Amino acid sequence: MEYRKDLAYQVGRTAQTFKMFFISKLKEHDLNFEQGIILFMVSEESNVSISRITKKLGKDKTTISREVGHLCRKDFLIKKPDINDKRVICLKITDKGKSKIRLIEKSMKIVETIIQSCNPQGELDICLDMLYKIRVALEKASEEDIHPLLVDHSCIL
C-alpha cells in the first residue's frame, strides 16, 4: 500500500481516525465527543473549573456549560462552588462517572491492542516520543505566537 510521506497529513489523518473511533465508543455509552472529553478531564483533574475546561478545549462557555449540564443530569458529574471563589464553578466526578470512565477505557484498550499487534515495541516507543516532541513544540509555538520553525527545540527531551 502506497502512502503519503507528509508528516502533517499522516498525523492529521491518524488523529481524525482516533477521534472517529473514540466517538463510536462514546456513542456506545450514550455520550457525545465533548461530553466524553469533559468526563475524562474531570476524572484526571478533580475540582477543575468550567472556565479551565473551556480554555483547554478552545470551546465557548455556553457549549461547555450545556454539556456539563447533560453530564450532571446523567449523574456523572457534580457542580460545586470553588472553595476560594464562590463565583467559580468546579466539577467533581461521581462514582457513576468513574464507572463510566472505566467502561470506556476498557473499550479503548482495543485500539492499543490493534496497534501493538502490528508494531514492534521499539517502534511504538519511538513513535510516542516523536508525537510528544511534536505536540510540545507546537504548543510552545502556539503559546509564544511564533512560527514553529523559529522555536528553540533544544529543550524538548
C-alpha positions as CSV (number, residue, x, y, z in Angstrom):
1,M,0.0,0.0,0.0
2,E,1.4,3.4,-1.0
3,Y,1.1,6.2,1.4
4,R,1.9,9.9,1.6
5,K,5.1,10.7,3.4
6,D,3.8,14.0,4.5
7,L,4.0,14.3,8.3
8,A,1.2,16.8,8.8
9,Y,-1.1,14.7,6.5
10,Q,-0.3,11.4,8.3
11,V,-0.7,12.9,11.8
12,G,-3.9,14.6,10.8
13,R,-5.4,11.5,9.3
14,T,-4.4,9.4,12.2
15,A,-5.8,11.9,14.7
16,Q,-9.1,12.0,12.8
17,T,-9.2,8.2,12.7
18,F,-8.6,8.1,16.5
19,K,-11.3,10.7,17.1
20,M,-13.8,8.8,15.0
21,F,-13.0,5.6,16.8
22,F,-13.3,7.4,20.2
23,I,-16.7,8.9,19.1
24,S,-18.0,5.5,18.2
25,K,-17.0,4.1,21.6
26,L,-18.6,7.1,23.4
27,K,-21.8,6.6,21.5
28,E,-22.0,3.1,22.9
29,H,-22.1,4.8,26.3
30,D,-24.7,7.4,25.3
31,L,-22.1,10.2,25.3
32,N,-21.0,12.7,22.6
33,F,-17.4,13.7,21.9
34,E,-17.4,16.9,24.1
35,Q,-19.1,15.0,27.0
36,G,-16.5,12.3,26.8
37,I,-13.6,14.7,26.8
38,I,-15.1,16.7,29.7
39,L,-15.6,13.5,31.7
40,F,-12.1,12.4,31.1
41,M,-10.7,15.8,32.0
42,V,-12.6,15.9,35.3
43,S,-11.5,12.3,36.1
44,E,-7.9,13.4,35.6
45,E,-8.1,16.7,37.5
46,S,-10.7,16.8,40.3
47,N,-12.3,20.1,41.1
48,V,-11.5,21.5,37.7
49,S,-13.4,24.7,36.8
50,I,-15.7,25.1,33.8
51,S,-13.5,28.0,32.7
52,R,-10.4,25.9,32.7
53,I,-12.2,23.2,30.6
54,T,-13.4,25.9,28.2
55,K,-9.9,27.3,27.8
56,K,-8.3,23.8,27.4
57,L,-10.8,22.7,24.8
58,G,-11.0,26.0,22.9
59,K,-14.8,25.9,23.1
60,D,-17.2,28.6,24.2
61,K,-18.5,28.6,27.7
62,T,-22.1,28.1,26.6
63,T,-21.2,24.8,24.8
64,I,-19.2,23.5,27.8
65,S,-21.9,24.5,30.3
66,R,-24.6,22.7,28.2
67,E,-22.5,19.5,28.0
68,V,-21.7,19.7,31.7
69,G,-25.4,20.1,32.4
70,H,-26.0,16.8,30.5
71,L,-23.3,15.0,32.4
72,C,-24.7,16.3,35.8
73,R,-28.2,15.1,34.8
74,K,-26.8,11.7,34.0
75,D,-25.2,11.8,37.5
76,F,-21.6,11.6,36.1
77,L,-20.5,15.0,37.5
78,I,-21.4,17.3,40.4
79,K,-21.1,21.1,40.2
80,K,-19.6,22.7,43.3
81,P,-18.6,26.3,44.0
82,D,-14.8,26.8,44.4
83,I,-13.7,27.0,48.0
84,N,-11.7,30.2,47.4
85,D,-14.1,31.9,45.0
86,K,-17.8,31.1,45.1
87,R,-18.3,32.6,41.7
88,V,-16.2,29.9,40.1
89,I,-18.0,26.5,39.5
90,C,-15.8,23.4,39.8
91,L,-16.6,19.9,38.7
92,K,-16.2,16.6,40.5
93,I,-16.7,13.2,39.1
94,T,-19.2,10.9,40.8
95,D,-18.9,7.2,41.4
96,K,-21.2,6.6,38.4
97,G,-18.9,8.8,36.3
98,K,-15.9,6.9,37.4
99,S,-17.6,3.6,36.5
100,K,-18.4,5.0,33.0
101,I,-14.8,6.1,32.6
102,R,-13.6,2.6,33.4
103,L,-16.0,1.1,30.8
104,I,-14.9,3.5,28.1
105,E,-11.2,2.9,28.9
106,K,-11.8,-0.8,28.7
107,S,-13.2,-0.5,25.2
108,M,-10.5,2.0,24.2
109,K,-7.8,-0.7,25.0
110,I,-8.9,-2.3,21.7
111,V,-7.0,0.5,19.9
112,E,-3.8,-0.2,21.8
113,T,-4.1,-3.9,21.2
114,I,-4.6,-3.4,17.5
115,I,-1.6,-1.0,17.3
116,Q,0.6,-3.2,19.4
117,S,-0.3,-6.3,17.4
118,C,1.2,-4.9,14.2
119,N,4.2,-2.8,15.5
120,P,7.3,-3.8,17.5
121,Q,7.5,-2.1,20.9
122,G,10.7,-0.3,20.0
123,E,9.0,1.4,17.1
124,L,6.0,2.3,19.3
125,D,8.3,3.9,21.8
126,I,10.0,6.0,19.1
127,C,6.6,7.0,17.7
128,L,5.3,8.0,21.2
129,D,8.5,10.1,21.8
130,M,8.2,11.8,18.4
131,L,4.5,12.6,18.9
132,Y,5.2,14.0,22.3
133,K,8.0,16.2,20.9
134,I,5.8,17.4,18.0
135,R,3.0,18.3,20.4
136,V,5.2,20.1,22.8
137,A,6.9,22.1,20.0
138,L,3.5,23.1,18.5
139,E,2.1,24.0,21.9
140,K,5.2,26.1,22.7
141,A,4.9,27.8,19.3
142,S,1.2,28.4,19.8
143,E,1.7,29.9,23.3
144,E,4.5,32.2,22.1
145,D,2.6,33.0,19.0
146,I,5.6,32.5,16.8
147,H,6.4,30.4,13.8
148,P,7.2,26.7,14.7
149,L,10.5,26.8,12.8
150,L,11.7,29.7,15.0
151,V,11.1,27.8,18.3
152,D,14.2,26.7,20.2
153,H,13.6,22.9,20.2
154,S,16.8,22.0,22.2
155,C,14.8,22.0,25.4
156,I,12.4,19.2,24.2
157,L,13.6,16.0,25.7
